[in-house]
């Protein structure tokens, strides 16, 4: 096996005495590993760094096909780390334009099918380490939300996807800031100028109906998750946010007032008058 810690220590320099294709194969295989050190501390940062640095521009189309194929893998860690790498691929294309729109949209569809259907939502596992299906998926939504490969209808589809993911039936209550990651992704999509005020708020319709149908008793996990996410989104719309740590100054969505009003109105449904 390649000495990945040495490569990381050398500031992620690509070894001159190895075939890049072979190294990428090894890294991709390691994304399936149950060993969190090999997967999360080595394979992911090296592969993501090389993608974003442009070292893999000539392999991105083939790599993306392989990565999105992992969404059907039986191991949860393979599926969730495929999402992280897909986010890096989409970000690199947004900067360097090395792919085409049909390719990115095909990957987006594969991602959406997985993210909405995923049932293993654990953030952290004592043996496997970080899994984070919701958070990693949110990162993909955020990167797709900044990609010019997606048009107005595609962006509306991303908002609908995030909404459906939030209210999907689950017993898992967000415990590792998944709500903030989803809110950041949605806020990022909402900065796109192609979206009208109606489109920027219309995706909340299913949430409204979900809250209106609520019954007395313990708060279901999807309701708790959605409320937390919308509170975070409200704050981001109000105060601004940075789509990524390197963003120059906070940004706000164009339809900030309408978004805040719509989110606030929906949140009020979660707190009916006491009787």
HUBELGI-V361632 format. One record per residue. N is the residue number from 0. RES is the residue in three letters. PHI is phi in degrees with one decimal (999 if undefined). PSI is psi in whole degrees, 0 to 359 (* if undefined). D_LAST is the distance of its C-alpha to the last C-alpha in Angstrom with 2 decimals. Layout:
n->{N/N}
res->{RES/RES}
phi->{PHI/PHI}
psi->{PSI/PSI}
d_last->{D_LAST/D_LAST}
//
This chain:
n->{0/1/2/3/4/5/6/7/8/9/10/11/12/13/14/15/16/17/18/19/20/21/22/23/24/25/26/27/28/29/30/31/32/33/34/35/36/37/38/39/40/41/42/43/44/45/46/47/48/49/50/51/52/53/54/55/56/57/58/59/60/61/62/63/64/65/66/67/68/69/70/71/72/73/74/75/76/77/78/79/80/81/82/83/84/85/86/87/88/89/90/91/92/93/94/95/96/97/98/99/100/101/102/103/104/105/106/107/108/109/110/111/112/113/114/115/116/117/118/119/120/121/122/123/124/125/126/127/128/129/130/131/132/133/134/135/136/137/138/139/140/141/142/143/144/145/146/147/148/149/150/151/152/153/154/155/156/157/158/159/160/161/162/163/164/165/166/167/168/169/170/171/172/173/174/175/176/177/178/179/180/181/182/183/184/185/186/187/188/189/190/191/192/193/194/195/196/197/198/199/200/201/202/203/204/205/206/207/208/209/210/211/212/213/214/215/216/217/218/219/220/221/222/223/224/225/226/227/228/229/230/231/232/233/234/235/236/237/238/239/240/241/242/243/244/245/246/247/248/249/250/251/252/253/254/255/256/257/258/259/260/261/262/263/264/265/266/267/268/269/270/271/272/273/274}
res->{UNK/UNK/UNK/UNK/UNK/UNK/UNK/UNK/UNK/UNK/UNK/UNK/UNK/UNK/UNK/UNK/UNK/UNK/UNK/UNK/UNK/UNK/UNK/UNK/UNK/UNK/UNK/UNK/UNK/UNK/UNK/UNK/UNK/UNK/UNK/UNK/UNK/UNK/UNK/UNK/UNK/UNK/UNK/UNK/UNK/UNK/UNK/UNK/UNK/UNK/UNK/UNK/UNK/UNK/UNK/UNK/UNK/UNK/UNK/UNK/UNK/UNK/UNK/UNK/UNK/UNK/UNK/UNK/UNK/UNK/UNK/UNK/UNK/UNK/UNK/UNK/UNK/UNK/UNK/UNK/UNK/UNK/UNK/UNK/UNK/UNK/UNK/UNK/UNK/UNK/UNK/UNK/UNK/UNK/UNK/UNK/UNK/UNK/UNK/UNK/UNK/UNK/UNK/UNK/UNK/UNK/UNK/UNK/UNK/UNK/UNK/UNK/UNK/UNK/UNK/UNK/UNK/UNK/UNK/UNK/UNK/UNK/UNK/UNK/UNK/UNK/UNK/UNK/UNK/UNK/UNK/UNK/UNK/UNK/UNK/UNK/UNK/UNK/UNK/UNK/UNK/UNK/UNK/UNK/UNK/UNK/UNK/UNK/UNK/UNK/UNK/UNK/UNK/UNK/UNK/UNK/UNK/UNK/UNK/UNK/UNK/UNK/UNK/UNK/UNK/UNK/UNK/UNK/UNK/UNK/UNK/UNK/UNK/UNK/UNK/UNK/UNK/UNK/UNK/UNK/UNK/UNK/UNK/UNK/UNK/UNK/UNK/UNK/UNK/UNK/UNK/UNK/UNK/UNK/UNK/UNK/UNK/UNK/UNK/UNK/UNK/UNK/UNK/UNK/UNK/UNK/UNK/UNK/UNK/UNK/UNK/UNK/UNK/UNK/UNK/UNK/UNK/UNK/UNK/UNK/UNK/UNK/UNK/UNK/UNK/UNK/UNK/UNK/UNK/UNK/UNK/UNK/UNK/UNK/UNK/UNK/UNK/UNK/UNK/UNK/UNK/UNK/UNK/UNK/UNK/UNK/UNK/UNK/UNK/UNK/UNK/UNK/UNK/UNK/UNK/UNK/UNK/UNK/UNK/UNK/UNK/UNK/UNK/UNK/UNK/UNK/UNK/UNK/UNK/UNK/UNK/UNK/UNK/UNK/UNK}
phi->{999/-68.2/-84.0/-66.9/-57.3/-66.9/-65.6/-63.5/-62.6/-87.9/60.5/63.0/-64.9/-74.0/-60.0/-79.8/-102.3/-137.7/-75.7/-59.9/-61.1/-65.7/-64.3/-64.8/-59.2/-65.7/-65.0/-64.4/-61.6/-69.5/-63.6/-88.7/-66.5/-76.6/-83.8/-65.8/-68.8/-63.5/-82.0/-87.2/-91.2/-120.4/-61.5/-63.0/-63.5/-68.3/-64.3/-63.7/-63.3/-66.0/-62.1/-68.5/-80.9/89.2/-65.8/-112.8/-55.5/-74.4/-112.0/-62.4/-62.2/-67.5/-63.6/-62.9/-63.6/-69.0/-65.2/-68.5/-66.5/-70.2/-64.6/-101.0/-72.3/-69.7/-88.1/-59.6/-65.3/-65.5/-68.0/-75.1/-80.5/-61.4/-62.8/-61.3/-69.3/-60.8/-59.3/-66.1/-62.5/-66.0/-64.0/-62.7/-65.0/-61.5/-89.2/-108.4/53.6/-101.8/-118.8/-122.6/-60.4/-58.1/-66.0/-62.3/-67.0/-64.5/-65.1/-60.7/-64.8/-62.9/-60.8/-60.7/-61.6/-68.0/-60.9/-71.6/-90.3/-61.1/-108.9/-91.5/-103.6/-54.7/-77.4/-140.1/-125.6/-59.5/-93.5/-87.5/82.8/-69.3/-117.0/56.9/-57.1/-68.0/-66.6/-64.1/-64.0/-61.3/-61.6/-64.8/-57.9/-63.0/-70.3/-61.8/-64.3/-99.7/-83.7/-73.7/-68.8/-100.7/-96.5/-54.7/-64.3/-66.0/-66.9/-61.3/-62.6/-64.8/-63.8/-63.1/-62.9/-60.6/-62.4/-62.9/-65.5/-66.4/-95.5/-63.5/-63.2/-162.9/-99.6/-86.2/-95.9/-51.1/-127.1/-133.0/64.6/-60.1/-60.5/-66.8/-67.7/-67.7/-61.1/-63.0/-62.9/-64.2/-59.1/-64.3/-59.7/-69.9/-81.2/-69.8/-69.1/-67.0/-86.8/-76.8/-60.5/-64.5/-69.0/-73.3/-121.9/-63.4/-64.5/-78.7/-54.1/-61.3/-66.5/-56.5/-65.2/-63.9/-66.6/-63.8/-87.0/-63.8/-116.3/-59.1/126.8/-58.2/-74.5/-63.1/-55.0/-61.1/-66.8/-62.1/-63.0/-69.1/-60.1/-62.5/-65.0/-68.5/-62.5/-65.2/-62.7/-59.1/-64.1/-66.3/-65.8/-75.1/-95.6/89.6/-156.9/-112.1/-56.6/-149.9/-56.4/-88.5/-66.5/-80.2/78.6/-70.5/-117.6/-130.1/-67.6/-56.1/-102.6/-54.4/-62.9/-66.6/-65.5/-62.2/-64.0/-68.6/-64.6/-61.2/-64.1/-66.5/-63.8/-61.2/-65.7/-79.8/-128.7/-68.0/-57.7/-75.2/-119.7}
psi->{152/147/83/321/324/322/318/317/330/29/38/26/138/125/136/343/22/152/126/322/319/321/318/321/317/318/317/318/324/341/340/353/139/353/111/334/311/320/305/325/342/294/312/307/325/311/316/318/316/323/308/334/352/4/337/20/322/348/1/319/313/320/318/323/319/318/314/338/336/347/344/6/145/339/128/321/328/319/315/328/339/322/317/317/323/321/319/320/316/320/317/318/323/331/318/348/58/358/184/164/315/324/311/319/325/316/322/318/318/317/313/319/318/309/319/329/345/131/343/94/13/135/316/141/136/329/316/343/209/133/300/50/318/312/315/321/321/323/322/315/316/319/318/325/340/356/130/355/341/132/189/309/324/322/319/322/323/318/318/322/313/319/313/322/322/317/3/146/130/157/357/123/128/127/353/45/25/325/318/323/319/318/318/319/314/316/322/315/321/351/349/128/344/342/128/170/322/317/327/347/341/333/345/353/310/327/317/312/324/314/321/331/1/150/156/151/190/145/123/151/314/324/315/317/318/318/315/318/317/326/317/319/320/315/319/320/323/310/347/167/169/118/330/162/334/3/138/98/159/147/157/148/149/324/47/310/317/321/314/319/317/317/316/319/318/319/327/332/336/353/71/157/142/140/*}
d_last->{65.54/65.36/64.83/61.52/60.94/64.30/63.33/60.11/62.13/64.53/61.80/61.22/64.75/65.78/68.63/71.91/73.34/70.74/69.86/66.60/65.74/66.18/63.97/61.18/61.53/61.15/58.12/56.40/57.13/55.70/52.29/51.96/52.88/50.61/52.12/49.77/52.70/54.83/52.06/49.79/52.25/55.31/55.05/52.03/53.13/56.72/55.96/53.38/55.77/58.68/56.70/55.52/59.02/60.54/62.66/61.34/61.40/64.03/62.03/58.53/58.51/59.71/57.49/54.38/55.27/55.64/52.45/50.26/51.89/50.27/46.86/48.05/49.30/48.04/47.52/44.21/46.01/48.39/45.63/43.66/46.80/48.09/45.14/46.18/49.74/48.74/46.90/50.19/52.19/50.03/50.20/53.97/54.41/52.39/54.94/58.17/57.70/59.41/57.51/56.88/53.71/53.99/54.23/51.16/49.14/50.33/49.20/45.84/45.36/46.34/43.96/41.03/41.69/41.72/38.73/36.33/37.63/37.92/35.96/37.33/35.17/36.11/36.73/39.23/41.21/43.29/46.33/46.08/44.69/42.61/41.58/38.72/38.55/35.58/37.07/40.59/39.47/37.64/40.94/42.66/40.14/40.76/44.53/44.50/42.41/45.35/48.05/49.88/50.60/47.17/46.68/43.70/42.74/43.18/40.89/38.17/38.74/38.18/34.81/33.83/35.13/33.06/29.90/30.82/31.68/28.32/26.22/28.84/27.84/28.63/27.69/29.14/27.01/29.08/30.75/33.77/32.72/32.73/29.86/32.16/35.07/33.26/31.92/35.48/36.92/34.60/35.25/38.95/38.89/37.08/40.05/42.34/43.56/43.88/40.13/38.87/35.53/34.31/35.58/34.17/30.60/30.89/30.73/27.00/26.37/26.02/23.56/21.39/21.59/20.98/17.70/16.62/17.50/15.48/13.69/11.21/13.52/16.25/17.14/20.36/23.41/24.09/20.69/21.23/24.80/24.04/21.53/24.16/26.90/25.32/24.66/28.32/29.45/27.74/29.62/32.84/32.64/32.06/34.55/36.93/38.21/41.47/41.93/44.30/45.57/48.67/47.00/48.24/45.30/41.67/41.09/38.25/37.62/39.11/35.85/33.94/31.87/30.87/30.02/27.86/25.98/25.51/24.49/22.02/20.44/20.20/18.77/15.89/14.91/14.56/11.78/8.99/6.42/3.78/0.00}
//
